[in-house]
Amino acid sequence: MLGLHYFSVYRLIQRGKLKVCRALCGKLLVPRAELLKLLKTE
């Protein structure tokens, strides 16, 4: 959806520009509202 490499997404998470939730299996989940907010700023 963002058209970014997964490493770039991890950098956004580390810098605090993208908030995530951690699922029970350890995966990172990005809420839809966070994606939309990021798309509006770019």
Secondary structure, DSSP 8 states (H G I E B T S, - for coil): -----HHHHHHHHHTTSS--EE-TTS-EE--HHHHHHHHHH-
